[in-house]
Amino acid sequence: MTLRISDLKVKLFTDGADKEQIRDMARQPWIRGFTTNPSLLKKAGVSDYAAYARELVALVPDRHISFEVFSDDIAEMVAQANVIAGWGDNVYVKLPVSTTRGEPLYDAVNALSRRGVRVNMTAIFSSRQVERAVAALDGGAPACVSVFAGRLADLGIDYRPIMRDAVARARASANVEIIWASTREVFNVIEAHDMGCNIITAPADLLRKLPALGSRTEQELSLDAVKAFRDDALATGLTLSVASRRAAE
C-alpha cells in the first residue's frame, strides 16, 4: 500500500535552527516538533543563545523543541541543562552520550530525568548505547533517545538492526521515545513509520516533499523523467549529426 502523509504514525520533527524556517514549518499542522544542535546554531549565526531560544519557544509554545548543552565538562553540562530546561515547559534538553573524552553521561541524565528535566540524549550510534540510555531515562520525565541512523548509513553500516532494537526498548518503557536522527531521504520516513519509531527529525527541505507521498505511480514517474530529459535536450539546443533513416537501412 502506498502511504500518504495522513497515514504516517511516526511524529515528524523539523531539524534546523533558522528562525524563519521554523516559523514557516510551524504553520504545518503535521509538524509535531523541532530539534536544534550547536552545529545548526552556528549555521544560523546564533550568538545570544538564551535570547534566541526564548524567541523560538514563543514561536512554538505547544510543540516539542530541543536545545543542546555545549560544555564538555559533565558538572557544567548538568548546570546548563537546568538553565535550558527553564526556557519552557515544551523544552527538551539535548545531552550527548559522552564528553569528547568519552566520559559517559548516563548517570547525569538519570539524575536530571528524575528531577523532572525532559532529556533528549543524542549522538547515539550503537545498540549498547541505546540500551544504557533507555535504562538511564526509564521511569523519569518524558525523554527521547536520538539514534543517528543517517550517519551510520553514510559509512555503509546497516542502521536497521539498531533502530529496531531501539524501538523495542522504548516500547518497554513508559516515558522514553526514539528519535530517528540524521535523516537523509524521504524513504527513511517510511522506514521509521514501518518500524514503529516514535519520531523522525529531518531538514525542512526533505519534509516539504512529504505532501507528495502517494501522488504519482511508477509509470507516471517514468514518463515524467523521460519528458524532463526531452525538454532539457530541446532547451539546451543539443544537435547530433546522424545518418538518415533510409541510409541506415
Backbone bond lengths (Angstrom), bond angles and torsions (degrees), N, CA, C in turn:
res aa  C-N    CA-C-N  psi(-1)  N-CA   C-N-CA  omega(-1)  CA-C   N-CA-C  phi
1 M - - - 1.454 - - 1.530 109.69 -
2 T 1.329 116.46 133.57 1.452 121.28 177.39 1.521 110.07 -80.88
3 L 1.322 115.42 124.67 1.462 120.13 -178.31 1.518 111.37 -82.14
4 R 1.318 115.29 146.92 1.457 122.43 168.78 1.527 107.63 -112.57
5 I 1.308 116.00 166.27 1.464 119.38 -175.73 1.530 111.23 -58.95
6 S 1.335 117.12 -32.37 1.464 120.38 -179.77 1.521 112.75 -70.47
7 D 1.345 116.97 -15.49 1.464 121.20 179.91 1.526 112.69 -85.66
8 L 1.314 117.21 -16.75 1.457 121.00 -172.86 1.520 111.77 -68.16
9 K 1.324 115.50 129.87 1.462 120.94 176.09 1.526 111.75 -97.16
10 V 1.333 116.85 -20.53 1.460 120.06 176.60 1.522 108.64 -70.77
11 K 1.337 116.58 136.92 1.462 120.60 178.90 1.532 109.95 -77.15
12 L 1.329 115.80 137.40 1.456 121.89 -175.33 1.523 110.68 -101.81
13 F 1.339 115.94 120.22 1.460 122.49 177.52 1.531 108.92 -113.70
14 T 1.321 116.22 146.17 1.461 121.35 173.62 1.521 109.59 -93.10
15 D 1.340 115.90 130.40 1.458 121.96 178.40 1.521 108.27 -103.37
16 G 1.318 117.01 113.10 1.462 120.65 -178.27 1.509 110.09 169.76
17 A 1.338 115.51 168.14 1.460 119.46 -177.60 1.519 112.81 -129.48
18 D 1.325 118.09 1.73 1.453 120.55 177.70 1.530 109.70 -71.74
19 K 1.319 116.57 121.47 1.459 120.97 -172.48 1.529 112.14 -61.62
20 E 1.323 117.46 -44.63 1.464 119.50 -178.43 1.520 111.34 -67.47
21 Q 1.319 116.10 -34.82 1.458 119.73 177.16 1.523 110.77 -66.07
22 I 1.307 116.67 -40.67 1.465 120.61 177.05 1.518 110.40 -64.33
23 R 1.321 116.52 -41.77 1.461 120.53 177.43 1.538 110.42 -59.04
24 D 1.328 115.26 -44.01 1.467 120.43 -179.28 1.525 111.39 -65.62
25 M 1.337 117.38 -45.26 1.464 120.48 -178.43 1.525 111.44 -69.16
26 A 1.322 116.96 -27.65 1.465 120.48 179.26 1.528 111.43 -66.90
27 R 1.324 117.48 -17.87 1.473 120.78 176.90 1.531 111.71 -73.58
28 Q 1.327 116.31 -14.98 1.464 120.25 -178.85 1.534 109.14 -89.47
29 P 1.319 117.94 118.57 1.466 119.19 -176.83 1.521 113.69 -65.16
30 W 1.334 116.87 -19.30 1.465 119.76 -179.01 1.530 112.77 -84.84
31 I 1.321 117.73 -3.76 1.463 120.71 172.75 1.521 107.75 -88.48
32 R 1.333 115.88 117.85 1.468 121.11 -171.56 1.529 113.56 -99.70
33 G 1.325 117.66 -10.28 1.452 118.78 -178.42 1.514 111.90 -175.27
34 F 1.343 115.44 -179.94 1.458 122.22 -175.14 1.529 109.87 -141.83
35 T 1.320 115.92 143.34 1.467 120.67 176.41 1.526 109.12 -128.63
36 T 1.320 115.68 143.39 1.463 122.35 176.84 1.528 107.63 -131.63
37 N 1.323 115.73 169.65 1.466 121.15 172.28 1.522 108.06 -156.78
38 P 1.336 118.88 168.25 1.472 120.10 -177.08 1.526 114.16 -58.41
39 S 1.330 118.03 -33.98 1.465 120.10 178.51 1.526 110.78 -65.18
40 L 1.334 116.18 -40.08 1.459 120.62 178.23 1.530 110.97 -69.84
41 L 1.343 116.82 -35.54 1.469 120.66 176.60 1.525 110.07 -63.11
42 K 1.316 116.47 -41.50 1.465 120.91 178.01 1.524 110.08 -61.05
43 K 1.317 116.26 -45.64 1.466 121.09 -179.65 1.521 111.20 -61.73
44 A 1.332 116.77 -35.51 1.472 121.54 -179.29 1.521 112.61 -83.11
45 G 1.335 117.96 -4.22 1.459 121.19 178.03 1.514 114.43 74.06
46 V 1.334 117.24 28.94 1.464 121.00 -178.71 1.529 110.00 -75.76
47 S 1.327 116.60 131.64 1.468 120.97 177.52 1.526 111.65 -118.89
48 D 1.336 117.30 -40.88 1.462 121.25 177.44 1.526 107.94 -98.12
49 Y 1.328 115.76 93.69 1.466 121.45 -171.77 1.524 111.52 -61.23
50 A 1.313 117.46 -49.51 1.463 120.70 -175.07 1.523 111.50 -63.65
51 A 1.325 117.26 -44.53 1.465 120.10 -179.65 1.527 110.77 -64.50
52 Y 1.321 115.28 -43.45 1.470 120.39 178.05 1.526 110.98 -59.99
53 A 1.314 116.51 -47.35 1.462 120.88 -176.84 1.520 111.47 -63.98
54 R 1.308 117.24 -43.30 1.470 119.97 179.75 1.526 111.27 -63.64
55 E 1.321 116.59 -33.44 1.463 119.53 177.33 1.532 110.37 -67.32
56 L 1.327 116.33 -40.32 1.458 119.38 178.24 1.524 111.80 -66.50
57 V 1.316 116.65 -40.84 1.470 120.17 177.87 1.527 110.07 -60.26
58 A 1.321 116.84 -37.90 1.463 120.08 177.59 1.528 111.32 -67.19
59 L 1.340 116.65 -30.92 1.468 120.59 178.33 1.522 111.72 -71.04
60 V 1.339 116.83 -37.93 1.472 121.13 -175.92 1.530 110.16 -130.29
61 P 1.317 117.80 64.91 1.464 120.27 -175.32 1.525 113.76 -71.87
62 D 1.329 116.43 -13.18 1.465 120.54 -174.02 1.517 113.50 -106.99
63 R 1.354 117.04 7.19 1.459 119.65 -177.64 1.520 111.57 -133.99
64 H 1.337 114.86 151.18 1.466 121.83 176.97 1.526 109.48 -50.20
65 I 1.337 115.94 137.35 1.457 120.95 168.82 1.524 108.53 -144.92
66 S 1.315 116.39 129.54 1.468 121.90 -177.30 1.520 111.46 -106.30
67 F 1.342 115.32 132.77 1.463 122.82 173.48 1.528 107.77 -124.57
68 E 1.322 116.55 142.51 1.469 120.31 -172.64 1.519 112.50 -106.46
69 V 1.326 115.14 145.01 1.462 120.49 170.31 1.526 108.14 -69.25
70 F 1.328 117.11 163.02 1.470 118.95 -178.69 1.527 113.12 -133.52
71 S 1.316 118.23 -3.42 1.463 120.66 176.65 1.526 109.90 -68.75
72 D 1.336 116.17 163.19 1.466 121.22 175.16 1.529 110.71 -116.87
73 D 1.325 115.16 13.86 1.469 121.89 177.57 1.526 107.24 -114.61
74 I 1.323 117.46 127.95 1.464 120.18 -171.19 1.524 111.95 -60.93
75 A 1.322 118.04 -44.12 1.463 119.82 -179.79 1.523 111.08 -61.59
76 E 1.330 116.60 -40.94 1.460 119.67 179.24 1.530 110.93 -71.43
77 M 1.331 117.20 -33.63 1.461 120.64 175.32 1.524 110.67 -59.39
78 V 1.321 115.72 -43.16 1.467 120.59 179.08 1.526 109.86 -63.34
79 A 1.332 116.41 -42.44 1.468 120.47 178.94 1.527 110.33 -62.79
80 Q 1.332 116.86 -43.33 1.466 120.71 177.95 1.531 110.60 -63.42
81 A 1.313 115.83 -38.99 1.469 119.87 179.75 1.522 111.08 -60.62
82 N 1.318 116.38 -40.89 1.469 119.81 179.35 1.528 111.48 -65.18
83 V 1.339 116.59 -36.60 1.467 120.18 177.04 1.525 110.36 -66.97
84 I 1.322 116.60 -48.87 1.463 121.41 -177.60 1.525 110.97 -61.46
85 A 1.320 116.89 -40.18 1.474 120.76 -179.86 1.526 111.26 -59.88
86 G 1.321 117.13 -26.47 1.457 121.36 -179.62 1.518 114.20 -78.78
87 W 1.320 117.51 -3.63 1.461 120.43 -178.49 1.527 113.16 -75.60
88 G 1.330 117.97 -16.60 1.461 119.14 179.18 1.510 111.89 170.86
89 D 1.327 116.19 154.28 1.461 120.83 -179.38 1.528 112.63 -68.68
90 N 1.337 116.85 -19.28 1.463 120.72 -179.84 1.522 112.84 -95.68
91 V 1.331 116.74 5.75 1.465 121.41 -175.40 1.526 111.33 -85.89
92 Y 1.340 114.97 132.12 1.465 122.75 169.72 1.520 107.61 -108.74
93 V 1.323 116.03 138.50 1.464 120.90 -179.09 1.520 109.25 -97.80
94 K 1.322 115.30 120.52 1.461 119.73 177.76 1.529 109.62 -84.72
95 L 1.315 115.11 125.04 1.461 121.83 173.09 1.522 107.56 -124.96
96 P 1.328 117.87 134.53 1.462 119.81 179.38 1.518 111.30 -71.49
97 V 1.308 115.53 163.66 1.458 120.54 -178.22 1.525 111.98 -67.59
98 S 1.346 116.64 -22.03 1.468 120.05 -179.85 1.519 109.75 -157.06
99 T 1.328 115.76 169.59 1.460 120.93 169.19 1.528 108.25 -77.21
100 T 1.327 116.11 176.93 1.465 119.44 177.37 1.535 111.73 -67.81
101 R 1.321 116.94 -14.00 1.470 121.18 177.68 1.531 111.78 -93.67
102 G 1.316 115.81 3.47 1.458 120.22 178.87 1.508 114.67 84.81
103 E 1.334 117.97 10.88 1.470 121.20 178.12 1.533 108.62 -74.49
104 P 1.320 119.38 120.73 1.465 121.31 -175.53 1.520 112.56 -71.02
105 L 1.333 115.28 150.55 1.462 120.98 -179.46 1.526 113.13 -109.37
106 Y 1.309 118.27 16.86 1.468 120.49 -176.24 1.530 111.77 -60.93
107 D 1.325 117.33 -43.50 1.471 119.68 179.83 1.522 110.72 -65.48
108 A 1.325 116.70 -38.62 1.462 120.50 -179.05 1.524 111.07 -64.90
109 V 1.345 117.05 -45.14 1.468 118.46 -178.83 1.529 110.95 -70.98
110 N 1.314 116.12 -30.12 1.461 119.13 176.36 1.524 110.35 -61.59
111 A 1.337 116.34 -46.70 1.466 120.55 -179.48 1.525 111.26 -65.81
112 L 1.324 116.89 -42.30 1.460 120.73 179.58 1.525 111.07 -63.22
113 S 1.324 115.92 -45.61 1.462 120.46 -178.25 1.520 111.31 -60.87
114 R 1.321 116.41 -39.50 1.461 119.95 -179.25 1.525 112.75 -75.28
115 R 1.325 116.25 -13.19 1.465 119.78 173.03 1.523 111.62 -93.05
116 G 1.330 116.55 4.57 1.456 120.07 175.91 1.508 115.96 97.88
117 V 1.340 118.54 3.65 1.460 121.43 178.07 1.540 109.35 -79.14
118 R 1.306 116.37 128.66 1.466 121.50 177.38 1.530 108.18 -80.26
119 V 1.313 115.66 113.12 1.466 121.81 -173.20 1.523 110.22 -104.73
120 N 1.343 114.97 140.38 1.460 122.76 168.46 1.520 105.69 -118.72
121 M 1.338 116.84 99.54 1.465 120.02 -178.03 1.518 108.34 -82.00
122 T 1.336 115.39 126.55 1.456 119.99 -167.44 1.525 112.56 -123.86
123 A 1.353 114.49 175.07 1.470 122.81 -177.72 1.530 111.30 63.90
124 I 1.328 115.68 42.23 1.463 122.27 179.50 1.532 108.90 -94.34
125 F 1.343 116.16 129.22 1.461 120.42 -176.06 1.526 114.20 -129.98
126 S 1.317 118.95 -6.26 1.468 119.75 -176.04 1.518 110.95 -136.77
127 S 1.322 115.44 159.13 1.469 120.32 177.93 1.519 111.49 -64.26
128 R 1.324 117.20 -34.62 1.466 120.04 177.67 1.530 110.21 -63.66
129 Q 1.326 117.12 -41.72 1.464 119.92 176.89 1.524 110.96 -64.02
130 V 1.332 116.61 -40.85 1.467 120.42 177.03 1.523 109.92 -59.42
131 E 1.319 116.33 -48.11 1.469 121.47 -178.52 1.522 110.64 -56.12
132 R 1.330 116.93 -48.12 1.465 120.19 -176.55 1.532 111.51 -71.84
133 A 1.330 117.36 -35.07 1.461 120.30 179.54 1.520 111.23 -67.41
134 V 1.327 116.95 -46.44 1.465 120.34 179.49 1.523 110.29 -63.16
135 A 1.331 116.79 -41.61 1.469 120.29 179.26 1.526 110.96 -62.73
136 A 1.345 116.70 -38.51 1.463 120.32 -179.11 1.523 111.73 -68.45
137 L 1.330 117.18 -32.83 1.464 121.35 -174.71 1.522 113.58 -95.36
138 D 1.316 116.74 -17.92 1.466 121.16 -176.34 1.524 110.94 -59.90
139 G 1.336 115.39 130.97 1.452 120.22 177.60 1.515 114.82 89.00
140 G 1.333 117.40 -2.69 1.452 120.55 179.51 1.518 111.71 -100.36
141 A 1.322 115.80 -148.90 1.468 121.67 178.15 1.524 109.53 -69.59
142 P 1.330 117.94 163.46 1.468 119.34 174.68 1.528 110.20 -52.00
143 A 1.334 116.31 135.38 1.460 120.23 -171.68 1.519 110.70 -146.04
144 C 1.325 114.97 163.93 1.460 122.35 177.47 1.527 109.77 -133.12
145 V 1.327 115.01 153.17 1.455 122.19 172.74 1.524 106.60 -125.42
146 S 1.332 116.87 119.01 1.467 121.99 -175.94 1.521 110.45 -97.55
147 V 1.340 115.31 114.78 1.460 121.99 -179.80 1.523 108.49 -101.46
148 F 1.325 116.99 125.36 1.461 122.01 -173.96 1.532 111.43 -85.61
149 A 1.322 115.63 70.64 1.458 121.67 -176.71 1.530 111.69 -60.37
150 G 1.318 116.78 -42.84 1.458 120.14 -176.31 1.515 113.36 -63.43
151 R 1.318 117.28 -38.87 1.466 119.23 -179.93 1.529 111.23 -70.13
152 L 1.329 116.61 -31.80 1.460 119.21 173.46 1.522 110.01 -64.23
153 A 1.333 116.61 -44.80 1.465 120.77 -179.61 1.525 111.02 -62.04
154 D 1.328 117.29 -35.41 1.462 120.93 -179.95 1.527 112.06 -59.27
155 L 1.331 116.96 -26.52 1.465 121.07 179.73 1.525 112.21 -103.01
156 G 1.336 116.06 14.49 1.463 119.88 177.27 1.511 113.86 75.92
157 I 1.326 117.76 17.42 1.469 121.66 179.22 1.520 108.91 -93.32
158 D 1.315 116.40 130.64 1.465 121.26 -179.69 1.519 109.25 -71.18
159 Y 1.330 116.30 109.65 1.455 121.98 -177.83 1.529 112.59 -82.17
160 R 1.328 118.16 -13.81 1.460 120.28 -171.94 1.524 113.85 -63.65
161 P 1.339 120.21 -42.75 1.469 118.30 177.26 1.530 112.64 -60.94
162 I 1.330 117.03 -39.56 1.465 120.67 179.86 1.523 110.49 -65.46
163 M 1.341 116.20 -43.05 1.465 119.58 -179.42 1.525 110.83 -65.66
164 R 1.325 117.67 -41.94 1.473 120.12 179.55 1.526 110.78 -63.61
165 D 1.325 115.83 -41.34 1.464 120.07 178.05 1.528 110.57 -63.62
166 A 1.332 116.12 -41.67 1.462 120.27 -179.89 1.528 111.05 -63.09
167 V 1.327 116.45 -44.69 1.466 120.89 -179.99 1.525 110.36 -61.77
168 A 1.333 116.80 -42.25 1.464 120.40 179.64 1.522 111.19 -63.16
169 R 1.320 117.08 -40.98 1.463 119.96 179.82 1.533 111.00 -67.57
170 A 1.316 117.01 -38.38 1.465 119.50 179.32 1.518 110.99 -66.64
171 R 1.323 116.87 -35.80 1.465 120.17 179.14 1.524 111.73 -62.29
172 A 1.326 115.79 -29.15 1.464 119.94 179.28 1.523 112.18 -82.74
173 S 1.321 116.90 -2.33 1.463 121.91 179.71 1.520 109.28 -109.54
174 A 1.307 116.48 147.58 1.465 120.44 -179.34 1.520 112.93 -86.16
175 N 1.331 117.75 -16.10 1.470 119.13 -171.37 1.522 115.47 -130.90
176 V 1.334 118.33 -2.05 1.467 120.73 -175.40 1.527 110.51 -105.37
177 E 1.333 115.65 133.44 1.458 122.28 174.50 1.528 109.57 -117.85
178 I 1.328 116.05 151.05 1.461 121.71 178.77 1.525 109.39 -99.74
179 I 1.334 115.31 131.53 1.458 121.57 173.27 1.527 108.87 -104.99
180 W 1.320 116.09 123.92 1.469 122.36 171.59 1.519 105.99 -80.15
181 A 1.325 117.58 111.83 1.462 121.94 -172.97 1.529 111.56 -113.14
182 S 1.318 115.45 170.45 1.469 125.32 -176.25 1.535 110.56 51.84
183 T 1.317 114.82 49.74 1.462 121.71 -177.89 1.524 110.19 -68.28
184 R 1.329 115.95 137.18 1.455 121.11 -175.20 1.526 114.68 -110.24
185 E 1.335 118.32 -27.98 1.463 120.36 -174.32 1.517 110.61 -151.75
186 V 1.332 115.58 161.58 1.460 121.41 -178.38 1.520 110.85 -58.04
187 F 1.333 117.53 -37.08 1.465 118.89 -177.43 1.520 112.22 -62.38
188 N 1.338 117.77 -24.57 1.463 119.85 174.33 1.524 111.55 -58.93
189 V 1.334 116.69 -33.93 1.470 120.67 177.65 1.522 110.14 -64.65
190 I 1.323 116.62 -41.58 1.467 120.82 177.30 1.525 110.26 -64.30
191 E 1.339 116.23 -42.96 1.464 120.24 177.81 1.529 110.70 -60.17
192 A 1.317 116.33 -45.57 1.465 120.38 -179.30 1.530 110.41 -61.94
193 H 1.322 117.03 -42.45 1.464 121.93 176.64 1.529 110.35 -59.88
194 D 1.325 116.84 -48.91 1.467 121.05 -177.02 1.525 112.12 -63.67
195 M 1.322 116.96 -34.03 1.469 120.85 -179.25 1.525 112.52 -79.84
196 G 1.315 117.26 -11.59 1.460 119.98 -176.54 1.507 113.40 80.34
197 C 1.349 116.61 22.13 1.465 120.07 177.66 1.525 108.87 -64.89
198 N 1.320 116.43 144.40 1.461 120.31 -175.82 1.524 113.00 -70.60
199 I 1.344 115.36 -44.85 1.470 121.06 -170.10 1.518 108.83 -141.39
200 I 1.328 116.33 146.38 1.464 120.35 166.93 1.514 107.55 -130.65
201 T 1.322 117.14 132.38 1.458 121.24 178.33 1.516 108.20 -112.05
202 A 1.336 115.79 136.11 1.466 120.57 -173.22 1.522 109.92 -150.02
203 P 1.332 116.76 157.69 1.464 119.38 176.69 1.528 111.19 -61.68
204 A 1.316 115.67 153.12 1.464 120.86 -177.48 1.520 111.91 -58.79
205 D 1.339 117.71 -39.25 1.461 120.17 -178.33 1.523 111.56 -60.01
206 L 1.324 117.07 -36.38 1.470 120.48 177.73 1.525 110.45 -72.44
207 L 1.311 116.97 -44.06 1.460 120.77 -177.72 1.522 111.99 -63.59
208 R 1.317 116.99 -31.56 1.464 120.13 179.99 1.528 112.38 -65.69
209 K 1.309 117.27 -15.80 1.469 120.81 177.62 1.528 112.50 -80.98
210 L 1.325 117.13 -15.96 1.463 119.89 -171.89 1.527 114.93 -64.97
211 P 1.334 120.68 -34.56 1.464 118.29 177.98 1.532 113.91 -58.72
212 A 1.334 116.92 -18.30 1.466 120.32 179.09 1.526 112.79 -82.92
213 L 1.332 118.15 -4.45 1.459 120.05 179.98 1.530 110.79 -54.36
214 G 1.328 116.11 132.41 1.460 120.93 176.28 1.512 115.01 74.46
215 S 1.337 117.65 8.09 1.470 119.74 -174.91 1.517 113.58 -90.21
216 R 1.337 119.17 -14.05 1.469 121.93 -177.84 1.518 110.20 -134.37
217 T 1.336 116.22 142.23 1.459 120.98 174.74 1.524 109.44 -86.00
218 E 1.330 116.63 168.86 1.459 120.47 178.11 1.527 111.11 -61.61
219 Q 1.345 116.64 -40.01 1.458 120.39 179.38 1.527 111.10 -64.76
220 E 1.324 116.14 -41.19 1.465 119.85 178.58 1.525 111.34 -64.75
221 L 1.324 117.03 -39.41 1.455 120.90 177.84 1.527 111.02 -64.20
222 S 1.340 116.08 -39.21 1.458 120.45 178.36 1.520 111.09 -62.12
223 L 1.341 116.30 -46.68 1.464 120.07 179.00 1.523 111.31 -65.06
224 D 1.331 116.87 -38.03 1.460 120.32 176.89 1.533 110.65 -57.51
225 A 1.324 116.31 -45.02 1.459 120.76 -178.96 1.527 111.30 -65.11
226 V 1.334 116.66 -44.62 1.467 120.53 179.43 1.529 110.47 -61.31
227 K 1.326 117.19 -44.68 1.466 121.16 179.87 1.527 111.09 -64.07
228 A 1.322 116.67 -39.06 1.464 120.14 179.79 1.525 110.78 -64.07
229 F 1.338 116.23 -42.85 1.462 119.50 178.00 1.538 110.50 -61.33
230 R 1.339 116.56 -44.12 1.464 121.28 -179.75 1.525 110.95 -63.88
231 D 1.335 117.08 -45.92 1.460 120.62 -179.71 1.527 111.40 -61.81
232 D 1.317 116.72 -41.76 1.459 120.09 -179.29 1.523 111.72 -68.22
233 A 1.324 116.22 -36.74 1.464 119.54 176.99 1.523 110.55 -62.31
234 L 1.335 116.36 -43.71 1.467 120.43 178.86 1.525 111.02 -66.22
235 A 1.335 116.63 -42.46 1.455 120.81 -178.51 1.524 111.79 -65.02
236 T 1.324 116.61 -31.87 1.458 121.27 -179.58 1.517 111.51 -79.26
237 G 1.330 116.04 -19.34 1.462 120.40 -178.40 1.515 112.81 76.24
238 L 1.328 117.05 29.65 1.456 120.48 -179.82 1.525 111.16 -61.87
239 T 1.309 116.06 138.14 1.474 121.57 173.53 1.504 108.47 -132.55
240 L 1.315 115.34 155.32 1.464 121.34 179.91 1.500 107.80 -153.47
241 S 1.296 116.28 122.82 1.475 121.05 -179.05 1.523 108.72 -78.68
242 V 1.326 115.71 120.45 1.464 120.54 178.65 1.517 108.60 -132.08
243 A 1.333 116.00 157.17 1.459 120.73 177.45 1.522 109.29 -66.43
244 S 1.311 116.58 148.69 1.459 119.85 177.59 1.513 109.81 -65.08
245 R 1.314 115.49 158.97 1.466 120.04 -179.94 1.521 110.85 -57.34
246 R 1.368 116.46 -41.84 1.466 119.11 -176.55 1.532 110.58 -66.39
247 A 1.332 115.41 -39.38 1.458 117.58 179.18 1.500 111.55 -67.96
248 A 1.319 115.35 -35.10 1.453 118.88 179.69 1.513 111.30 -66.98
249 E 1.326 115.90 -30.09 1.470 118.93 179.69 1.514 110.64 -77.34
